[in-house]
């Protein structure tokens, strides 16, 4: 991508962000990178979710348990890689590795169409990939742009994620019914391989266009963090602020698990291709709403109503939805709650949550943050999946009763959000300034 008519592009992009001429190419290239990454993931997400309707709640709970342990191992290995590998090697290695695994799954699936163990392995692997690909992307962005640039440009760059998240489900909706689901694995692998030259271009633009030779992901003159690969686990456990963020994510996964299992069971009567199209259609609606909300509401909400209100808003909305579901346990309400929960998370909760990490140091962001984003998230999935199974298969509770439990969890979730927002405000008041980080994706 060359710097063609930068002044014209700058005027156009200035409608969305405060951008300088020398930043145009790097910004658009970064936008394209996250678009391709999210497009690849959202090609595969509906395939994963469609499989789950063929399995019992206990089977899915076991899969989420395996996902948690795989995630712990993956984060530990990633921590080692961060301390040992330079980011210009780490980023393409991660994406190239995942591309190779998708090709392998295609080859195995093509020869064993009825192999349930392969489907379950794929389910777990996509769940691990879902958190890693975007985490690595934002680490790479931190290594490419300076802090002042991140304040001005990350919002626009992050919008590329929502565009990719729309393109992926659209492709599934169009292709899954005609070609089956297996070829989509190859399409996703090709998309991941396309990110490699984009990453290389951004690495060159960092020096040639952005002149950010001094911007590194780690301390000193090195572009890696160094230190103990497992220090992120210890830091998370001893820091009350980080524990609070972990609780916020845990309660989010609780509501996610309850709604996901309800939908999984309700869609059991449909064939796999139809289920994939239904999940993809919900993804389309969610990501369209995310773009609209993020563009016109999130920034104004955080600025005028404050971070405590912003963090608590989605939990309160979902709690109200759960009370409505308890009063009228119907499929359309479950679908509406799922859409509202995910759109609210991507457009409001996640950017607000990412702001919380601007109050911690750099090593915490690169080591403890993956522990929270991946290990706590998947641990919450595991615990809450078994909790849902205990409520439904153990105690025999129906949809209405489970919804009341969900409403109570949402109330606690909102309280944690208010606490974190107030804690953040006190911290930043002492420091006198706040950096803005990753937007919704």
N, C-alpha and C positions, 0 to 999 in steps of 0.2 A: 504494500500500500504506500503510495508516494504522496508527497505534500502537494496536492493539486488544488489550486485556487484557495489557499488557506484563509484569505480574508473573507471569501464568500462562505466557506464552511464555518469559520469562526462566528460570523454574524448569525448563521442558522443555529449553531450549537449554543450560542449565548442566550437563546430563548429558554434553554433548559439549565445551563450552568455558566459560571463565570470562567471562561476559558481563554487562554492566551494563544497566539498564532503557533508558537513552537510546540504546543501541547496537543494540537488537533490530531495528528496522525497517531500518536501514542494512545490518546484517549479512544479514538475510534477502533484501533486495533485491540485494545483491552475490552471494549464493548463487544467486539466480534468474538474474542476468546471466550468470555463467559457465556455468550449466546450459544456457541457451539457446544460447550461443556454441558450446559443445562439441557440443550436439545438432545444430546446423547443420553443423558440420564432419564429424561422424560419419555424417550422412546421405550425404555426398559421398565420403568415404574409400573405402567398399567399391566404389563406382562406378569410382573411379580405379584401384583395385587389380585389379578384374575385367578392365579393358581390357588390362592388361599381358600376360595369357596369350596374346593374339593376336599378340604381337610377339616377335622374337628377342632374345636377350641383348644383342646389339650395338645393336639399336634402342633398348632400354630404357636402355642405357648412354649413348647419345647424348641421350636425354631427360633423364637425370640431369645430364648435362653442361650442357644448356641451362638446367636448373633452377638450377644453381650460378651461372651468369652472370646470370640474372634475379634471383637472390637478392642478389648483390653490388650490382646496380643498385638493387634495392628498399631494401636497408639504407642505401645512400648517400643515396637520396632521403628515407628515413625520418629519417636523421641530420639532413638539412637541415630537415625539418618539425619535429623536436624543438627545434631551435635557433631557429626562427622562429614557430611556432604555439603558442598556448596550449592546454593539454591539454583544456579544455572544448570546443574546436573540433576538435582533432586526433582525439579518440576517435570521436565520431559520424561524422566525415568518412571515417575508415578503414573503418568497418563499412558505411556507406552506399555507399561506392565498391565494395566487394566484392559487396554485394547487387546492384548494377547490373550487374556483370560476369557474375553467375550468370544473370540474366535474359537478357543478351545471348547467353550460351552456349546457353540454352534455345531462343531464337529461331533461332539459326544451326543448331543440331542438328536442330530440327524440320523445317527445310527441306533439310537435307543429312544424312540418316540414315547414308549410306555414306561420308561424308567422313572419311577416316582422319586427315587433317591437323588437323581440328577436335578429334578425340578426343585426339590427342597434345598439342595446345595446352591442352586441358582438364586433361590429366594434369600438365603442367608448372605450370599456374596453381594447381591445388589443392595441389600440393606447396609452392608459395610461401605460399599462404594458411595452410597447416597450422601454420606457425611464427609467423606474424605476429599472428593473431587472439588467441592466448593471451599473447604478449609485450605487446601493447598493453593487454590486460586488467590484467595485473599492474602495469604502469606507472600505470594509472588507479587501482588500489587503493592504490599508494604515495602518490598525490596526494590520496586521500580519507581514509585512516586514519592516525593517529599511530603512531609506533614502538611505544609500549606497547600500543596496541590491536592492532597487527599480530601481536604475540607471542601474544595471547590469542585472536584471531578468525580469522586467516588459515587455520588448519588446518581449521576448520569451513567457511569459505567455499570453500576448495579442494576440499572433498568434493563440492560442486555440479558440478565439472567431471566427476567420475567418474559421477555420476548422469546428466548429459547425454550422456556417452559411452556409456552403456547404452541410453538412450532412442533415440538416433539409429540404431544398428544394429538395434534392435528394429523400428523403423519400416521400415527397408530390408527386413528379413526378411519382414515382413508384406505390403509393398506392391510390391516389385520384380517378383515373379513375375506379378502381376495387371495392373499399370498400365504396366510397363516402367520404365526408369530416368530418362527425360527429365523427367517431372513433379517428380521429387525436387529438381531444380535450382530450381524455383519455390518449393518448400516451404522450402528452405534460404535463399533470398533473403528470403522473408517473415519467417523467424526472425531474420535479421540486422536487418531493419527494425524488428522488435519490440524490439531492444536499444536503439534510439535514445531512446524515452521512459524506459526504465529508467536509461540513463545520465543523462538530464536530472534524473530524480528523485534519483539519488545525488548529483548536483552540488548540489541544494538541501539534501539531508539533511546534507551535509558541514558546512554552516554552521548550519542550524536545529536539528538533533538532535545531531550529534557535536561541534559548536562547535569545529571544526578550521580556523578561518580562517587560522591561522598555518602549517598543514601544506601545503607546496608540493612539487611534483616537482623543482623546480630550486633554485638557490641564491637567497638574498636574499628579496626580496618578490615574485618573479616565479614563475609556475607553468610555466616552461619552463627548460631547462638553459642554453641559450646556448652561446657558444664556437664552436669549429671543428667543422663537421658531420662531418669525417673523422678527428677525433682519436682515435676509438675504435679504428681500424685501427692507428695508430701505437702507442697504449698497449698493445694486445694483443701486438704484435711485440717490444716492448722489456721486457715484464714476465714473468719466468720463472714466476711463480705463475699468471698468466693463460694462458701457453703450456701449462702442465701441465694446466689445465682443458680447454684445446683438445685436447690429446692424449687425455685421458680420453673426450671426446666422439668424437674421430676413431676410436678403437678400438671404441667402441660402434657407430658406423656401419658399421665393417668387418663385425662379426658380424651386424648388421641386414641388410646387403646380401647376405651369403652365404645367410642363411636365407630372405630374401625371394625371391631368384632361384630357389632350390631349389623353393619353394612355387609360384612362378609357372609353372615348367616342369611341375611335377607336376599342376597344374590345367588344363593346356592342352586336355585332352580334354572338358571340360565347356563348356556354353553360357554366355554372359555373365551371364544372370540367375541361374543356379545358382552361378556363381563369386562373384557379388556376395553371395548369401545365405551362402555358406561363409565368405567374409571377414567378413561381418557377424556370423556366429555366433561366430567367434573373437574379435571385438571384444567381444561380450557376455560371454564367459568372462573375457577379460583384465580388463575394467573391473569385473566383479563381484569377482574376486580382488583387484584393486587396492583397492577399498573395504575389504574385510576385512583385508588386510595392513596398509594405512595406519592403520586404526582401532586395531588390536590389537598390531601388531608393530613398526612402524617407529620410533615414539618410544621404546619400551623398548629396541630394539636400539641406537639412537644414544646413549641415556643410559647404559646399563649395559655395552655392549661397545665403545663409542667410534666415532668417525667413520672412522678407518682401516679397521676391520673392516666397518663399514656400506658404505663405498664399494667394498670388495673382494669383498663377499659375492655379488653378482649375477654379476660376471665369473667367479668360481670355479664357481658353479652352472652357468653356460652352458658353461664349459670342460669340466665333467664331462659335460654333455649332448652336446657335440661328440664326446667320446671314445666315448660310448655309440653315437652315430650312426655313427662310423667302424667300430665292431664289428658293428653291425646296421643297415645303411642302409635304413630303412623309412619310409614316409610318416607313420605315427602318431608316430614319434619327431621328425620334422621339425615337425609340428604342435605337439607338446608343447614343443619348444624355442622355437618362435615365441611361444607363450602365456607360457612362463616368462620369456623375454627381455623381452617388453613389460610384463607385470605387474610384474616385478622392477624395471624401469626406472621406471615410473610411481609405484610404491608405495615404493621404497627408493632407487634410484640418483638419481632426479631430485631428491627433497627433500634428500638429502644433498649433491648437487651445488649446489643453490641456497643451502645454508648456507655454502658456500665464498665466495659473493659478499658475505656480511656482513662479511668482513675487508677489503673495498676501499671506496674513497670513493664518493660519490653519482654523480659524473660518470662514473666507470668503470662503474657499474651501468647507467647509461642509454645510454652510447655504446659501450663495449667489450663489454658483455654481449651486445647484439644481434649483434655481429660473431662472437662465439663461438657463440651459440645458433643463428644462421641461416647465416652465411657458412661457418664451419668445418664445421657440420653438413652443409650441402649440398655443400661441397667434399669432405668425406669420402664422401658418397654417390657423387659422381662418380668419385673415384679408386678406391674399392673396387668400384664397379660394373664398371669396366674391368678391375680386378684379377681379379674373378670370371670375366669373359669370357675373359681371357687364360688362366686356369687350366683352364677347361672347353673352350672352342673352340680356344684356341691350343695348350695342352699336352695336351688330351684327358683331363684328370683326371675321375674319377667322383665320386659323392657321398661315398664313404668317404674318399678322399684329400683332397678339399676340406674335409671335416670335421676331419681332422687339422691342416690349416693353420689352421682356425678355432680349434681348441683351443690352438695355440701363441699366436695373437693374444690369446685370452682370458687367458692367463697374464701377458702383458705388460700388458694392460689392468688386471688386478688389482694388479700392481706399481705402476702409476701411481696407482691409487686409494689405496694405502697411503701413498705419498709425499705426496699432496695432503692426506690426513687428518692426517698428522704435521706438515706445514707449517702447516696451519690451527690445530692445537693449540698450536704454538709461538707463532704470531701472537696468538691470543686469550689465551694465558697472560700475554703482555706487556701486553695491553690490559686484562685483568681482567674482561671481560664479552663476551657474544656475543648478538647479536640473531637471532631466528628468522625466516626468510623463507618464501617460497612452498613449500607442501606439494605432494604429488603431485597431478597433474591428468590 
